[in-house]
Amino acid sequence: MLGDDSREFEMARISDVMPEIVSEAQWREASEALLAKEKVLTRARDALAAERRRLPMTKVENAYIFEGAEGKVSLVDLFDGRPQLLLYHFMFAPGVHGWPTAGCPGCSMFTDNIGQFTTKHLKARGITLALVCRAPLTSLEAYRKRMGWPHRWVSSANNTFNVDFGITTPEGERHGLSVFLRSEEDVYRTYFTSQRGCEALGNVWGFLDATPYGRQEAWEDSPPGWPQTQPYEWWRRHDEYPASAGREQADV
């Protein structure tokens, strides 16, 4: 990896490499051609999200207990009363860059990428976000405060969660996002993505598309009976949602 001085030097050279300069008419023609391809990609993403909403799910049989800032918490507790859970597997463990005082730089960048008020809108759709890692609670809390992240973060240091979910392996730690759905006390894993699959996440729409119920809007291709409303009707300014947003959907 380049040192700081080398990085600055490389950045300074970027201005020497620029796109071709053309007339406005030529630029518009090229832009419209690219836009047509982008629309095809958008429709393909919609179709893939529709397939994701039709994935089967598997029941989580173990009653995992984690260490959190508020004490011991179960996997069900992480839902915070909502039916859907986004759980990011953060690489903060022995052997990971930064250990024992800092978490993985890539996982840190992912967490930085989560919009400041993204979770407010997710909650309105019955979705809670949390993070989990193998680091002890004292270490992850110190790092969370250093980074200024508000998200709930728990430690799996004292259970087999990471191993059972294929995150801690003989080859080392993995990262990724698991999506869960609950029905009362029963929890099911519906989806997992890792590596470049996480790049589209961090914003409201990317996270919604990763869940079994999706955006819950009428235009989506979803299985019969899936919760849906008209587009825009549920949107609010982030400070206008009630504190209980999304919890009324909990008994699915």
C-alpha positions in Angstrom: 0.0 0.0 0.0 1.2 3.5 -0.8 2.2 5.8 2.0 0.4 9.1 2.5 3.0 11.1 0.5 2.8 8.7 -2.4 -1.0 8.8 -2.4 -1.0 12.6 -2.6 1.5 12.4 -5.5 -0.7 10.0 -7.4 -3.8 12.2 -6.8 -1.9 15.2 -8.1 -1.3 13.5 -11.4 -5.0 12.7 -12.1 -5.6 16.2 -13.6 -3.2 15.2 -16.4 -5.6 12.4 -17.6 -9.0 13.7 -18.6 -11.9 12.6 -20.9 -12.1 13.6 -24.5 -13.3 17.2 -25.2 -16.2 17.3 -27.7 -19.0 19.7 -28.8 -22.2 20.0 -26.7 -24.1 18.1 -29.4 -21.7 15.3 -29.3 -21.7 15.2 -25.5 -25.6 15.0 -25.5 -25.6 12.2 -28.1 -23.1 10.2 -26.0 -24.9 10.9 -22.8 -28.3 9.8 -24.2 -26.8 6.6 -25.5 -25.3 5.9 -22.0 -28.6 6.8 -20.3 -30.4 4.2 -22.4 -28.0 1.5 -21.1 -28.4 2.8 -17.6 -32.2 2.3 -17.9 -31.7 -1.3 -19.0 -29.4 -1.8 -16.0 -32.1 -0.3 -13.7 -34.7 -2.7 -15.0 -32.3 -5.6 -14.6 -31.7 -4.6 -10.9 -35.5 -4.4 -10.4 -35.9 -7.9 -11.8 -33.0 -9.2 -9.6 -34.6 -7.7 -6.5 -37.9 -9.4 -7.4 -36.0 -12.7 -7.5 -34.4 -11.9 -4.2 -37.9 -11.4 -2.7 -38.7 -14.9 -3.8 -35.7 -16.6 -2.2 -36.6 -19.3 0.4 -35.4 -18.7 3.9 -33.8 -20.9 6.6 -34.6 -20.9 10.3 -32.0 -19.9 12.8 -32.1 -22.7 15.3 -29.6 -21.4 17.9 -30.6 -18.8 20.5 -27.6 -16.6 20.2 -26.7 -14.2 23.0 -24.5 -11.2 22.3 -22.8 -8.6 24.4 -24.1 -5.1 23.8 -23.8 -1.6 25.4 -27.0 -2.3 27.3 -26.0 -5.8 28.4 -26.8 -9.2 27.0 -29.0 -9.2 24.0 -30.5 -12.0 21.9 -30.7 -12.1 18.1 -34.5 -11.4 18.5 -33.6 -8.3 20.6 -31.6 -6.9 17.7 -34.8 -6.5 15.6 -35.9 -3.9 18.1 -39.5 -4.9 17.7 -39.5 -4.8 13.9 -39.9 -7.8 11.5 -36.8 -7.3 9.4 -33.1 -7.1 10.4 -30.0 -6.0 8.5 -27.0 -7.3 10.3 -23.5 -6.3 9.0 -20.7 -8.7 9.8 -17.9 -6.3 10.6 -14.3 -7.7 10.5 -12.9 -6.7 13.9 -11.0 -9.7 15.2 -7.5 -11.1 15.6 -5.6 -11.2 12.3 -7.6 -8.3 10.8 -5.7 -5.1 9.9 -5.9 -2.7 12.9 -6.4 -5.3 15.6 -6.7 -4.9 18.5 -7.6 -1.2 18.5 -9.2 -0.7 15.2 -11.6 -2.5 12.8 -11.1 -3.4 9.2 -10.5 -0.3 7.0 -12.9 -1.7 4.3 -15.7 -2.4 6.9 -15.1 1.0 8.4 -15.5 2.6 5.0 -18.7 0.6 4.5 -20.1 1.9 7.8 -19.0 5.4 6.9 -21.1 5.1 3.8 -24.3 4.5 5.6 -26.3 7.6 5.2 -26.7 9.8 8.3 -30.5 9.3 8.4 -30.8 6.1 6.4 -31.9 4.1 9.4 -34.8 6.5 10.1 -36.3 5.7 6.8 -35.6 2.0 7.1 -37.4 1.8 10.4 -40.5 3.1 8.7 -40.5 0.0 6.6 -40.1 -2.3 9.5 -36.3 -2.7 9.2 -33.6 -2.4 11.9 -29.9 -2.1 11.3 -27.2 -3.5 13.5 -23.5 -4.5 13.4 -21.8 -7.6 14.9 -18.1 -8.6 15.3 -15.8 -10.9 17.3 -14.1 -8.1 19.1 -14.9 -7.8 22.8 -17.5 -5.1 23.8 -14.9 -2.7 25.3 -12.9 -2.7 22.1 -15.8 -2.3 19.7 -17.4 0.5 21.9 -14.1 2.4 22.0 -13.7 2.1 18.2 -17.4 3.0 17.6 -17.0 6.2 19.6 -13.8 7.0 17.9 -15.5 6.7 14.5 -18.7 8.5 15.6 -21.1 5.8 14.5 -24.5 5.8 16.1 -25.4 2.2 15.0 -26.1 -0.6 17.5 -23.1 -2.9 17.5 -22.8 -6.1 19.5 -20.0 -8.6 20.2 -20.1 -12.3 19.3 -16.9 -13.0 21.1 -18.6 -15.4 23.6 -20.7 -17.4 21.2 -20.4 -19.4 18.0 -22.4 -17.0 15.8 -19.4 -16.1 13.5 -18.3 -19.6 13.0 -21.9 -20.9 12.5 -22.6 -18.3 9.8 -19.3 -18.9 7.9 -17.8 -15.5 8.9 -14.9 -16.8 11.0 -13.2 -19.5 8.9 -9.9 -21.4 9.0 -8.8 -19.0 6.2 -9.6 -15.9 8.3 -12.4 -13.5 8.8 -15.1 -12.6 6.3 -17.4 -9.6 6.1 -20.9 -9.2 4.6 -24.5 -8.5 5.3 -27.1 -11.0 6.5 -30.8 -10.2 6.3 -33.2 -11.8 8.7 -37.0 -12.0 9.0 -38.8 -12.9 12.2 -42.2 -14.1 13.2 -42.6 -13.5 16.9 -39.7 -15.4 18.4 -38.7 -17.4 15.3 -35.9 -15.9 13.2 -35.1 -16.8 9.6 -32.1 -15.9 7.4 -33.3 -14.7 4.0 -30.2 -13.3 2.2 -26.5 -12.8 2.5 -24.1 -10.8 0.3 -20.4 -10.0 0.6 -17.4 -8.3 -1.1 -18.6 -6.2 -4.1 -22.2 -7.2 -3.3 -22.0 -4.7 -0.5 -21.1 -1.8 -2.8 -24.8 -1.0 -3.6 -25.7 -0.9 0.1 -25.5 2.0 2.5 -28.4 4.1 1.1 -32.1 3.6 1.7 -33.0 2.0 -1.6 -30.0 -0.4 -1.7 -30.9 -1.7 1.8 -34.6 -1.9 1.0 -33.9 -4.0 -2.1 -31.9 -6.5 0.0 -34.8 -7.3 2.2 -37.5 -10.0 1.7 -40.3 -7.3 1.5 -38.3 -4.9 -0.6 -39.5 -1.3 -0.8 -43.1 -2.4 -0.2 -44.3 -0.2 -3.1 -47.1 -1.2 -5.5 -45.0 -1.0 -8.6 -42.7 -3.8 -7.4 -43.0 -7.4 -8.7 -43.5 -9.2 -5.3 -45.3 -12.4 -4.3 -49.0 -12.2 -3.6 -49.8 -10.8 -0.1 -46.5 -8.9 0.3 -47.0 -5.6 2.1 -47.2 -2.7 -0.4 -48.4 0.9 -0.6 -48.3 3.5 -3.3 -45.0 5.1 -4.0 -44.2 8.3 -2.1 -47.1 7.8 0.4 -44.8 6.5 3.2 -42.0 8.9 2.6 -41.4 11.5 5.4 -38.7 13.9 6.4 -36.5 12.0 8.8 -37.7 14.0 11.8 -41.3 13.3 11.1 -41.5 9.6 11.6 -42.9 8.4 15.0 -40.5 6.7 17.3 -42.5 3.5 16.9 -42.2 3.5 13.1 -42.2 0.0 11.7 -42.9 -1.8 14.9 -46.6 -2.2 14.1 -45.5 -4.7 11.4 -43.7 -6.9 13.8 -46.1 -9.8 14.0 -45.7 -11.1 10.5 
